[in-house]
Structures are given as C-alpha cells and as structure tokens.
Amino acid sequence: MVVTICNCIQASPLEVSSSESCIICVKGYKVKSNIAPILESIFMKHGDIAAECLFKTASVRESFLEVICEIVTQLQNNDEKTIISKMEEIERQVSEAEAANIHVSWLRSYLEAFRRRNESMEIKAKTWMLKKAAEMEVRERRAELMAAQQRFEKCMKVLDLVEKNLNHNILDSKTEL
C-alpha cells in the first residue's frame, strides 16, 4: 500500500524535479515517489528485503532500498553495454547491501546470470573471430597448396619433355651406331 505522506518537497525547482522530490511511504519506508512502484514490486515478489537489516535507523534502510530500486531501474532501462559499463559499481552496491543484511540474493542471481550470459556472448564473439581467422588461414594455405601443385605439375611436364628428348636422343644414337 502506497501512501503519500507529503506533497512535493522541493529544495529548488531547478535542482529537483517534482516526481523525484515527492516522498511516498511504502510498507513503512519513506522513499521518493519515482521508485515507489519498483519498491512495491520488490516487496510483492521478495517480501521486506530490509527487515533483517543490521542498521535499525529507518533512514539508513531507506537509503539502501533506494539504491536497490535505482539498480533495478538501471537494469530495466539501459542497454547491455551501459549495464556492463556500470556493472562494477552495481556489484559494489549489491555487496554493500548484502553486508548490511539486505536480502538481495534475487538480485545477485540476476546479476550472475547476466554476467554469465555476457561472458558467453564474449566467448561466442571471440570464437566467431577465431573461426573466421582459421577459415582465412585455410583459404591461404589452400591457395599456397594449389600454387605448389601447379608448380609441381609444370615441373613434371618439363621432366616429361626432358625424358622424351632423352629417349629420342638415345634412339637417335642407337641408330647411328
């Protein structure tokens, strides 16, 4: 259940948009209105992930929850390259939440699956590049082999001509004797 506990609190209209400055209460936690739907969704799927937080101060728990919601938002709204570029920071934030006993194993599982998929895609790309390089090497070697075979065939023709010429000379020399 979401309850608006105040109208928009703004420091300055230029600094903060009204959607970010509105504070909403979600299951007892006061968070920015723009992340409230995400936090509700997390609570519906995983329960109160901050219930066993080592920090008892509500504002500290709320900060952790906001960070987790921001991570979820980043994962939902960004492309893979952007996520990959931010992965170290995301991992650090998730580790800090885990250290505070915020239950984010579901998020850790997602990040690990994302990382494995990304690693697999990188390996696939590298494998494709190696395969293309190997195919090019085979084509080059095949061309070298064909050139060597053509040289060999020319040499065989020359040797055949030399042999015929020698046989002819031998026959000529026998007839002269």
URSULQUI-V998481 format. One record per backbone hydrogen bond with DSSP energy under -1.0 kcal/mol. CO is the residue of the C=O (numbers start at 1). NH is the residue of the N-H. E is the energy in kcal/mol with one decimal. If there is no record, write none. Layout:
{{CO & NH & E} {CO & NH & E}}
This chain:
{{3 & 25 & -3.3} {12 & 16 & -1.9} {17 & 21 & -1.4} {18 & 22 & -1.1} {22 & 33 & -3.0} {23 & 5 & -1.1} {24 & 31 & -3.2} {25 & 3 & -2.0} {26 & 29 & -2.2} {29 & 26 & -3.2} {31 & 24 & -3.7} {32 & 35 & -1.5} {35 & 39 & -2.5} {36 & 40 & -2.7} {37 & 41 & -2.1} {38 & 42 & -2.5} {39 & 43 & -2.8} {40 & 44 & -2.5} {41 & 45 & -2.0} {42 & 46 & -3.3} {43 & 47 & -2.0} {47 & 49 & -1.3} {48 & 51 & -1.6} {49 & 103 & -2.8} {50 & 53 & -1.7} {57 & 61 & -2.0} {58 & 62 & -3.0} {59 & 63 & -1.8} {60 & 64 & -2.2} {61 & 65 & -2.7} {62 & 66 & -2.5} {63 & 67 & -2.3} {64 & 68 & -2.5} {65 & 69 & -2.6} {66 & 70 & -2.5} {67 & 71 & -2.2} {68 & 72 & -2.4} {69 & 73 & -2.5} {70 & 74 & -2.5} {71 & 75 & -2.7} {72 & 76 & -2.1} {73 & 77 & -2.5} {74 & 78 & -1.7} {79 & 83 & -2.3} {80 & 84 & -3.1} {81 & 85 & -2.3} {82 & 86 & -1.3} {86 & 90 & -2.6} {87 & 91 & -3.1} {88 & 92 & -2.2} {89 & 93 & -2.4} {90 & 94 & -2.6} {91 & 95 & -2.6} {92 & 96 & -2.3} {93 & 97 & -2.1} {94 & 98 & -2.6} {95 & 99 & -2.6} {96 & 100 & -1.4} {97 & 102 & -2.8} {98 & 101 & -1.8} {100 & 54 & -2.7} {102 & 104 & -1.2} {104 & 108 & -2.7} {105 & 109 & -2.6} {106 & 110 & -1.7} {107 & 111 & -2.7} {108 & 112 & -2.6} {109 & 113 & -2.5} {110 & 114 & -2.7} {111 & 115 & -2.7} {112 & 116 & -2.8} {113 & 117 & -2.6} {114 & 118 & -2.7} {115 & 119 & -3.1} {116 & 120 & -2.7} {117 & 121 & -2.4} {118 & 122 & -2.5} {119 & 123 & -2.8} {120 & 124 & -2.7} {121 & 125 & -2.5} {122 & 126 & -2.7} {123 & 127 & -3.0} {124 & 128 & -2.6} {125 & 129 & -2.2} {126 & 130 & -2.6} {127 & 131 & -2.8} {128 & 132 & -2.6} {129 & 133 & -2.4} {130 & 134 & -2.7} {131 & 135 & -2.7} {132 & 136 & -2.3} {133 & 137 & -2.4} {134 & 138 & -2.6} {135 & 139 & -2.4} {136 & 140 & -2.6} {137 & 141 & -2.9} {138 & 142 & -2.9} {139 & 143 & -2.5} {140 & 144 & -2.5} {141 & 145 & -2.9} {142 & 146 & -2.8} {143 & 147 & -2.4} {144 & 148 & -2.5} {145 & 149 & -2.6} {146 & 150 & -2.5} {147 & 151 & -2.3} {148 & 152 & -2.6} {149 & 153 & -2.7} {150 & 154 & -2.2} {151 & 155 & -2.5} {152 & 156 & -2.6} {153 & 157 & -2.2} {154 & 158 & -2.5} {155 & 159 & -2.9} {156 & 160 & -2.7} {157 & 161 & -2.5} {158 & 162 & -2.8} {159 & 163 & -3.1} {160 & 164 & -2.8} {161 & 165 & -2.7} {162 & 166 & -2.9} {163 & 167 & -3.0} {164 & 168 & -2.8} {165 & 169 & -2.6} {166 & 170 & -2.9} {167 & 171 & -2.5} {168 & 172 & -2.5} {169 & 173 & -2.5} {170 & 174 & -2.0} {171 & 175 & -2.1} {172 & 176 & -1.3}}
